[in-house]
Amino acid sequence: MQLLWPDSPAHAQALRDAHPGARFVAGATALQQEWGDRHRAPQGCCLVPLHALEALRGIGLADGGRTLRIGAGCALETVRTHPLVIAHAPLLAQALDQLGALGVRHLGTLGGNVGWRWGDSTPALLVLDAQAEGVLAPDQRLPLAQWLAAPVPALPLLAALHIPLLPGCQPPQAVFEKAAVRAAFAPARLRLALRWSGIPACGRTLSHAAAAAPGLPARLLVHALAWLQQNAGLHGAWALDGLREACADDGLPIGHPEDLAHLAARLIAGHCGLLAPAPLP
Ligand SMILES: Cc1cc2nc3c(=O)[nH]c(=O)nc-3n(C[C@H](O)[C@H](O)[C@H](O)COP(=O)(O)OP(=O)(O)OC[C@H]3O[C@@H](n4cnc5c(N)ncnc54)[C@H](O)[C@@H]3O)c2cc1C
């Protein structure tokens, strides 16, 4: 195994780019799952460790208080318990509440969870409109969905995530769901986050939906959202069938053995109150 120690985030990016096949490593809690023997890195593996880079840590308000900036190197438990995250992005804290055990959350980082592509935080960050800050041009941020779309070996170093704050600094109404089979230590099958606009008392509208699953990188469910907008008023089985097709168009597998499109449709329909039959006129 070769370790290439960087002395700055930009150096880390340069080292990775100069060594084909090299990988960034932060807590290594996701990376080790790719190894045949989880206690030993594979022969010839080349890693760029990030955990000594102070510049990747820190949580604070940025852009004159308009965004919450979270360093990619922050441990998941630090993010989950940070007062600014709890106040402005409680959805992210809620997603991290359900991630692994305390030991994993102390080792694993937010950057590693996003770099893994289907970690619990990713759908939550997508519905919060998070932007990815790279290292070469920190002022040029990319929407997280676009950053995640980069090809795997070329996924650039994530320095920080920026979550825009709403006027009045009220956190958006949102929910995070993690669905798994009912067995001890069963890995989650689907991670889903939903966000509404509007005020509950005056009627609210689903404005964002995102999902991730093992092997299925996090994505915004744009077809599901469009289907809901075009089919307001459909309830019960009609709504479930239509939503399931729309989730399949968003790339969620349909049919046997993993009907994640059906699972996502049920969760969305349930949260939008569409599972009950339509009220009689
Ligand atoms: C027992 C156990 C339970 C777990 N349970 C869960 C769970 O419930 N939910 C969940 O989501 N995850 C879970 N995980 C996976 C893992 O712990 C988390 O995803 C964690 O956030 C990964 O962070 P890390 O720092 O360890 O990433 P690493 O393993 O170091 O890296 C993961 C990937 O991200 C890349 N990467 C790391 N940092 C950056 C960066 N700054 N910029 C770009 N790429 C980067 C790496 O190259 C690698 O491809 C579990 C792991 C274990 C061992």
The ligand as an SDF file (V2000), in Angstrom:
LIG
                    3D

 53 58  0  0  0  0  0  0  0  0999 V2000
  -20.3680   -0.7820   10.6710 C   0  0  0  0  0  0  0  0  0  0  0  0
  -20.6370    0.3030    9.6540 C   0  0  0  0  0  0  0  0  0  0  0  0
  -21.9210    0.8310    9.5680 C   0  0  0  0  0  0  0  0  0  0  0  0
  -22.1920    1.8380    8.6290 C   0  0  0  0  0  0  0  0  0  0  0  0
  -23.4700    2.3330    8.5690 N   0  0  0  0  0  0  0  0  0  0  0  0
  -23.7440    3.3150    7.6780 C   0  0  0  0  0  0  0  0  0  0  0  0
  -25.0580    3.8640    7.6150 C   0  0  0  0  0  0  0  0  0  0  0  0
  -25.9740    3.4670    8.3560 O   0  0  0  0  0  0  0  0  0  0  0  0
  -25.2950    4.8470    6.6920 N   0  0  0  0  0  0  0  0  0  0  0  0
  -24.3120    5.3290    5.8640 C   0  0  0  0  0  0  0  0  0  0  0  0
  -24.5740    6.2350    5.0680 O   0  0  0  0  0  0  0  0  0  0  0  0
  -23.0650    4.8210    5.9090 N   0  0  0  0  0  0  0  0  0  0  0  0
  -22.7580    3.8330    6.7830 C   0  0  0  0  0  0  0  0  0  0  0  0
  -21.4800    3.3060    6.8280 N   0  0  0  0  0  0  0  0  0  0  0  0
  -20.4940    3.7500    5.8320 C   0  0  0  0  0  0  0  0  0  0  0  0
  -19.5520    4.8830    6.3150 C   0  0  0  0  0  0  0  0  0  0  0  0
  -19.2890    4.7820    7.6820 O   0  0  0  0  0  0  0  0  0  0  0  0
  -20.0980    6.2950    6.0660 C   0  0  0  0  0  0  0  0  0  0  0  0
  -20.5940    6.3890    4.7610 O   0  0  0  0  0  0  0  0  0  0  0  0
  -19.0280    7.3780    6.3060 C   0  0  0  0  0  0  0  0  0  0  0  0
  -19.6180    8.6460    6.2290 O   0  0  0  0  0  0  0  0  0  0  0  0
  -17.8880    7.3240    5.3130 C   0  0  0  0  0  0  0  0  0  0  0  0
  -16.9880    8.3610    5.6560 O   0  0  0  0  0  0  0  0  0  0  0  0
  -15.4220    8.1070    5.6840 P   0  0  0  0  0  0  0  0  0  0  0  0
  -14.7790    9.3880    6.0940 O   0  0  0  0  0  0  0  0  0  0  0  0
  -15.0940    6.9030    6.5090 O   0  0  0  0  0  0  0  0  0  0  0  0
  -15.1860    7.8030    4.1270 O   0  0  0  0  0  0  0  0  0  0  0  0
  -14.0140    6.9550    3.4500 P   0  0  0  0  0  0  0  0  0  0  0  0
  -14.2660    5.5110    3.6490 O   0  0  0  0  0  0  0  0  0  0  0  0
  -12.6770    7.4790    3.8640 O   0  0  0  0  0  0  0  0  0  0  0  0
  -14.2700    7.3500    1.9090 O   0  0  0  0  0  0  0  0  0  0  0  0
  -15.4450    6.9620    1.2340 C   0  0  0  0  0  0  0  0  0  0  0  0
  -15.3710    7.4480   -0.2230 C   0  0  0  0  0  0  0  0  0  0  0  0
  -15.4080    8.8550   -0.2700 O   0  0  0  0  0  0  0  0  0  0  0  0
  -14.2250    9.3770   -0.8870 C   0  0  0  0  0  0  0  0  0  0  0  0
  -13.9130   10.5990   -0.1270 N   0  0  0  0  0  0  0  0  0  0  0  0
  -13.6300   10.6970    1.1910 C   0  0  0  0  0  0  0  0  0  0  0  0
  -13.4930   11.9940    1.5260 N   0  0  0  0  0  0  0  0  0  0  0  0
  -13.6740   12.7200    0.3820 C   0  0  0  0  0  0  0  0  0  0  0  0
  -13.6570   14.1110    0.0770 C   0  0  0  0  0  0  0  0  0  0  0  0
  -13.4310   15.0750    1.0000 N   0  0  0  0  0  0  0  0  0  0  0  0
  -13.8680   14.4900   -1.2110 N   0  0  0  0  0  0  0  0  0  0  0  0
  -14.1180   13.5480   -2.1680 C   0  0  0  0  0  0  0  0  0  0  0  0
  -14.1580   12.2310   -1.9450 N   0  0  0  0  0  0  0  0  0  0  0  0
  -13.9440   11.8220   -0.6670 C   0  0  0  0  0  0  0  0  0  0  0  0
  -13.1910    8.2710   -0.7970 C   0  0  0  0  0  0  0  0  0  0  0  0
  -12.2460    8.3400   -1.8510 O   0  0  0  0  0  0  0  0  0  0  0  0
  -14.0740    7.0440   -0.9210 C   0  0  0  0  0  0  0  0  0  0  0  0
  -14.3740    6.7960   -2.2880 O   0  0  0  0  0  0  0  0  0  0  0  0
  -21.1660    2.3020    7.7660 C   0  0  0  0  0  0  0  0  0  0  0  0
  -19.8610    1.7680    7.8660 C   0  0  0  0  0  0  0  0  0  0  0  0
  -19.6000    0.7850    8.7930 C   0  0  0  0  0  0  0  0  0  0  0  0
  -18.1990    0.2330    8.8810 C   0  0  0  0  0  0  0  0  0  0  0  0
  1  2  1  0
  2  3  1  0
  2 52  2  0
  3  4  2  0
  4  5  1  0
  4 50  1  0
  5  6  2  0
  6  7  1  0
  6 13  1  0
  7  8  2  0
  7  9  1  0
  9 10  1  0
 10 11  2  0
 10 12  1  0
 12 13  2  0
 13 14  1  0
 14 15  1  0
 14 50  1  0
 15 16  1  0
 16 17  1  0
 16 18  1  0
 18 19  1  0
 18 20  1  0
 20 21  1  0
 20 22  1  0
 22 23  1  0
 23 24  1  0
 24 25  2  0
 24 26  1  0
 24 27  1  0
 27 28  1  0
 28 29  2  0
 28 30  1  0
 28 31  1  0
 31 32  1  0
 32 33  1  0
 33 34  1  0
 33 48  1  0
 34 35  1  0
 35 36  1  0
 35 46  1  0
 36 37  1  0
 36 45  1  0
 37 38  2  0
 38 39  1  0
 39 40  1  0
 39 45  2  0
 40 41  1  0
 40 42  2  0
 42 43  1  0
 43 44  2  0
 44 45  1  0
 46 47  1  0
 46 48  1  0
 48 49  1  0
 50 51  2  0
 51 52  1  0
 52 53  1  0
M  END
$$$$
